Amino acid sequence: MDRATLIHVELSDAERQMLIAALLRWGGPAAPTESPSTAMGFHGLPTFGQEFA
């Protein structure tokens, strides 16, 4: 599979909220990017940051 291929995963609202909370609390070296924020159902990184940062 090509790394650029997007895979759609259905997440419930509760699962999406848990994933977002975990990523925000992780505190690791990673920073949110456009692709994961879009995969989580946001319209890109700016809307992810507005709602959860």
Secondary structure, DSSP 4 states (H G I P E B T S, - for coil): --TT--------HHHHHHHHHHHHHH-SS----HHHHHHTT-SSHHHHHHHH-
